[in-house]
Amino acid sequence: MSIIIRKAELTDAKAIKEIYECKNAHSGTLQLPHPSLTLWEKRLSNIPDNVYNYVAIINNEIVGNLGFELYQSK
């Protein structure tokens, strides 16, 4: 089994939404459960330059999502 990691794309919105609908995913975050597909599409289409959002893929299925924000001290 190989895992592919790549930047998240707008077309990944539905798969990411389904991941965060799982109780184990949203219960350990500050996310509200059951966000709409429109919300995920909006999030993925407006990613700032200092935010990095990735997906993990196994057998052509998105199975994970990771995001982080880079802060620079002034």
N, C-alpha and C positions, 0 to 999 in steps of 0.2 A: 504494500500500500504506500503510495506517495502522497504527500500533502503539498499543494501548491498555494503559495501566498502571493497575492497581488493587490494592487490598489483597488479600492471599492469603486464601482461605477454606478451611474444612475440606474442602469438595468438590473442591479443587484438589490434594489429597494424591497421587492416582494420577499426575497429569500431572507434578507436581514430582518424584516418585519416578523417573519415566521419564527426566526430564532428568538427574538425578544418577546414573543407571545408565550414562550415556555416559562412556566412558573420559576424554574431554577435560574433562568436568565434574568428576569426582571426583579426577582426578590432580592438579589444581591447588588442591585444598583439603585441609583436615585431616579431611574426611569419610571414613568407611570405605566401600568400594564396596558396592553392592547392599543398601542398608538396606530393611527391610520396609515394606510399606504401613502396617502398624500403627504403626510408629515415626513415619512422616510424619504420620499422623492424630493421634498423640499430640502431636507438635511443634506442629502447627497449631491444636490445641484448647487449648493451654496457653501462649499467647504473653503474656509479661509486658507491662505497660503501657509500659515503656521500650524495647521491641523493636518494630521496624517491619518487616513482611514483605510484599513486593509480587510480583506476577506481571506478565509482559509477554505480551500476546496479539496474534497476527496471524491474521486469517481464522478467528476463533473457536477458535484453538488456542493453548494456553499454550506459549510458546517460551523463556521465561526466568524466573528467580527471583532476587530481590534482597532481602537482609535487612540491617538494621543495628541496632545497639544504642546508645542514647543514655545517656551517662554524665554526671552532674553533679558538679562538684567541690564539696566541702563547705567 
